[in-house]
Amino acid sequence: MNEVTQEDALRQAAALVGHALTETEARCTVLAQYINDREAQGPKTPAWREALGELHALHAYRSRLLRRHSIIQQALEYPVGERPTKVALPPPPDRAVPVTQRRVQVQRRAQRRRS
C-alpha cells in the first residue's frame, strides 16, 4: 500500500491552490478588461453588472485561496512535531488610552452644549 506523507499531501494541496489562483486571476483579468471596455462605451448594461458581480465574487474567492496558500506554506515550513522558533509576542494594545480619549471628547461636547 502506497501511503502519502503529510508533506506530500501539503505539497499537492499547495499545487492545487496555486493552480486555482492562476485560473482565478486569469478570469479576473478578462472580466476587468470587459468591464473597463464597457464602461468606456456608455451606459451600464445588465451584462456589465453581471460581470462586475462575478469579478467581486472572484476577488473574494481569490482572497480565500491566498489565505489557504499561506496556511499551507506555513505548514510546509515546520515539519510535524516541530514548533516555530519561540518569538516574544508583541504586548497587547493599551485600550485604556482610546477609552479615556473618548470620555474627554464626550465631556468637551457636553461642556460646549452647556455654554
C-alpha positions as CSV (number, residue, x, y, z in Angstrom):
1,M,0.0,0.0,0.0
2,N,1.4,3.4,-1.0
3,E,0.9,5.9,1.8
4,V,1.0,9.7,1.1
5,T,3.0,11.6,3.7
6,Q,1.6,14.7,5.3
7,E,4.3,16.7,3.5
8,D,3.4,15.2,0.1
9,A,-0.3,16.0,0.8
10,L,0.6,19.6,1.7
11,R,2.7,19.9,-1.5
12,Q,-0.2,18.6,-3.6
13,A,-2.6,21.0,-1.8
14,A,-0.2,23.9,-2.5
15,A,-0.1,23.0,-6.2
16,L,-3.9,22.8,-6.4
17,V,-4.3,26.1,-4.7
18,G,-1.6,27.6,-6.9
19,H,-3.4,26.4,-10.0
20,A,-6.8,27.7,-8.7
21,L,-5.1,31.1,-8.1
22,T,-3.7,31.2,-11.6
23,E,-7.1,30.4,-13.1
24,T,-8.9,32.8,-10.9
25,E,-6.5,35.7,-11.6
26,A,-6.8,35.0,-15.4
27,R,-10.6,35.1,-15.2
28,C,-10.4,38.4,-13.1
29,T,-8.1,39.9,-15.8
30,V,-10.6,39.0,-18.5
31,L,-13.6,40.4,-16.5
32,A,-11.8,43.5,-15.6
33,Q,-10.9,44.2,-19.2
34,Y,-14.5,43.6,-20.3
35,I,-15.8,45.9,-17.5
36,N,-13.4,48.6,-18.5
37,D,-14.2,48.4,-22.2
38,R,-18.0,48.5,-21.5
39,E,-17.6,51.5,-19.1
40,A,-15.9,53.5,-21.9
41,Q,-18.9,52.7,-24.2
42,G,-21.5,54.4,-22.1
43,P,-24.5,53.2,-20.1
44,K,-24.1,50.1,-18.0
45,T,-25.9,47.1,-19.3
46,P,-27.2,44.0,-17.4
47,A,-24.2,42.1,-18.7
48,W,-21.8,44.7,-17.3
49,R,-23.5,44.4,-13.9
50,E,-23.3,40.6,-14.0
51,A,-19.6,40.8,-14.9
52,L,-19.0,43.2,-12.1
53,G,-20.7,40.9,-9.6
54,E,-18.7,38.0,-10.8
55,L,-15.5,40.0,-10.5
56,H,-16.3,40.9,-6.9
57,A,-17.1,37.2,-6.2
58,L,-13.8,36.1,-7.8
59,H,-11.9,38.6,-5.7
60,A,-13.4,37.2,-2.5
61,Y,-12.6,33.7,-3.7
62,R,-9.0,34.8,-4.6
63,S,-8.6,36.2,-1.0
64,R,-9.7,32.9,0.5
65,L,-7.3,31.0,-1.8
66,L,-4.4,33.3,-0.8
67,R,-5.2,32.6,2.9
68,R,-5.2,28.9,2.3
69,H,-2.0,29.1,0.3
70,S,-0.4,31.0,3.2
71,I,-1.5,28.4,5.7
72,I,-0.2,25.5,3.6
73,Q,3.1,27.3,3.1
74,Q,3.4,27.8,6.9
75,A,2.6,24.1,7.5
76,L,5.4,23.1,5.0
77,E,7.9,25.4,6.7
78,Y,7.5,23.5,10.0
79,P,7.5,19.7,9.8
80,V,5.2,17.7,12.0
81,G,6.4,17.8,15.6
82,E,8.5,20.9,15.2
83,R,7.4,24.2,16.6
84,P,8.3,27.5,15.1
85,T,11.1,29.4,16.9
86,K,9.8,31.0,20.0
87,V,9.5,34.7,19.4
88,A,8.1,37.1,22.0
89,L,4.6,38.2,21.2
90,P,4.1,41.9,20.9
91,P,2.5,43.4,24.0
92,P,-1.3,43.8,23.8
93,P,-2.5,47.2,22.8
94,D,-3.3,49.7,25.5
95,R,-7.0,50.0,25.2
96,A,-7.3,52.5,28.1
97,V,-6.0,55.4,26.1
98,P,-8.8,55.4,23.4
99,V,-11.4,55.0,26.1
100,T,-10.0,57.9,28.1
101,Q,-9.8,60.0,25.0
102,R,-13.4,59.3,24.1
103,R,-14.5,60.3,27.6
104,V,-12.7,63.6,27.3
105,Q,-14.2,64.2,23.9
106,V,-17.7,63.5,25.2
107,Q,-17.1,65.7,28.2
108,R,-15.9,68.6,25.9
109,R,-19.0,68.2,23.7
110,A,-21.2,68.4,26.8
111,Q,-19.4,71.5,28.0
112,R,-19.9,73.2,24.6
113,R,-23.6,72.4,24.6
114,R,-24.0,73.9,28.0
115,S,-22.1,77.1,27.1
